[in-house]
Amino acid sequence: MNWYEHHLGDYARDTAHLSMIEDGAYRRLLDRYYATEKPIPVADVYRIARCRDECDRHAVDVVTGEFFTLDGDVFRHKRCDEVISEFAENEPERDAKKANAKERKRLSRERRKSLFEQLRLHGEVPAFDTPIKALEAMLSRVTGQDVTRDRTVTSTGQDAGQPCDGTITQPPLPTTQPPVEKKKRKAAPSPAATAELPDWVDRTVWDGFVEMRKRKRAPMTERAQVLVIQALTKYRDQGEDPNAMLDQSIRNTWTDVYPVRVDEKQYTTLTNGRAPSTRRVGLTDMSRLAHGFENEGSDHSQPAEARRLAAPVDTSG
């Protein structure tokens, strides 16, 4: 026996009257009794207790006389004999459990080895300490098959599928199978490509507006396309340029369309149709616009020679 139950309360109650030397001698004799699973030989009792003088031998005599019974040439202990007898009765069951535990460890190592080999065939290299359940999940994913633990192996060497007492389970080794190629889904056409646009909306400008909304995580739905086109139609009837409205929304990352602002219209005219961001319109440009509006209609915009020829001729003599 490698261990035995030691009830502290019972032991303290029964040995409270012993001296320190007597208590030590008693514990040494108990340990030897359980370790060898045999009674204490009378001829060796002093040596087992490691007595060195007459005081030690007297302590052993006190303990053996009170707690042990002389049976021929050995000292017996009632409690020790009961524990050893119970231990011997359960010995076969313990041996079977030990054998099963050893077999489970062996099968577990084989299982892990097989799973690692199968995963390497599919290009997967998991960490060395990955649990078996995680390895089975990975193998199920790459093979497309459910890897289960359904084969029974017994500690007595019976065939798989014939359970008996003390059985342990072992999963079957998965068959090698090439990875299943998943069919790629065809990408759905973008809303910009399916939208039915009026002929007065530039497809390039519209695609840019749709792309801008997509990057803002506000993609165009079919209903949104209908509403935007309706808004463009309404503003077009009011004299607005739909393409300029879309460009304005693209420049300012707006998800809706609005009438083109006055400063953008003026700057577009000033730059011969180029409409950069309104933030580039500076004070110099606005002063040029104001100066142009003040001189509108003046004949100073004509060349000097043209002004001379157009002047009225005095024919009064």
Residue pairs with C-beta under 8 A, 6 or more apart in sequence:
1 34
1 35
1 37
1 83
1 84
1 87
4 34
4 83
5 83
15 23
15 26
18 26
18 62
18 63
19 59
21 55
21 56
21 59
22 59
22 62
22 63
24 59
25 49
25 51
25 56
25 59
25 60
25 63
26 63
26 67
28 48
28 49
28 50
29 40
29 45
29 48
29 49
29 60
29 63
29 64
29 68
29 75
30 77
30 80
32 40
32 48
33 39
33 40
33 77
33 80
34 80
34 83
34 84
37 84
37 87
37 88
38 74
39 71
39 74
39 75
39 76
39 77
40 48
40 64
40 68
40 74
40 75
40 77
41 73
41 74
41 75
42 70
42 73
42 74
42 75
43 73
45 60
45 64
45 75
46 56
46 57
46 60
49 56
49 59
49 60
50 56
51 57
51 59
51 60
64 70
64 75
67 77
68 75
68 76
68 77
69 75
69 76
69 77
69 78
70 76
96 155
96 166
97 166
99 155
100 155
100 166
100 168
103 153
103 155
103 168
104 168
107 153
107 168
107 170
108 132
111 132
111 170
111 171
112 132
112 135
114 173
114 174
115 132
115 135
115 136
115 139
115 174
116 126
116 135
118 139
118 143
118 174
118 176
119 125
119 126
119 135
119 138
119 139
119 142
121 176
122 139
122 142
122 143
122 179
124 138
124 142
126 134
126 135
126 138
130 138
136 147
136 149
136 171
137 147
139 147
139 174
140 146
140 147
142 179
143 174
143 177
143 179
143 180
144 177
144 179
144 180
145 174
145 177
147 171
147 174
148 171
148 172
149 169
149 170
149 171
150 169
150 171
150 172
151 160
151 161
151 169
151 170
151 171
151 172
152 160
152 161
152 162
152 163
152 167
152 168
152 169
152 170
153 160
153 167
153 168
153 169
153 170
154 162
154 163
154 164
154 166
154 167
154 168
155 166
155 167
155 168
156 164
156 166
158 164
160 170
190 210
191 210
191 219
191 220
191 221
191 222
191 225
192 206
192 207
192 210
192 211
192 220
195 206
195 210
195 220
195 225
195 229
197 203
197 206
197 229
198 229
198 232
198 233
198 242
200 236
200 242
200 243
201 229
201 232
201 242
201 243
201 246
202 243
202 246
205 243
205 246
205 247
205 250
206 246
208 246
208 247
208 250
209 228
209 246
209 249
209 250
210 219
210 220
212 249
212 250
212 253
213 219
213 220
213 255
214 220
216 253
216 255
218 255
220 228
228 256
228 257
231 256
231 257
232 242
232 245
232 246
232 257
233 242
235 242
235 245
235 257
235 259
236 242
238 259
240 259
240 260
241 260
242 257
244 260
244 264
244 268
244 275
245 257
245 258
245 259
245 260
246 257
247 275
248 254
248 257
248 258
248 260
248 261
248 264
248 275
249 255
249 256
249 257
249 258
251 277
251 278
252 277
261 278
263 278
263 281
264 275
264 278
266 289
267 275
267 276
267 278
267 280
267 281
267 285
268 274
268 275
270 285
270 288
270 289
295 301
299 307
299 310
302 310
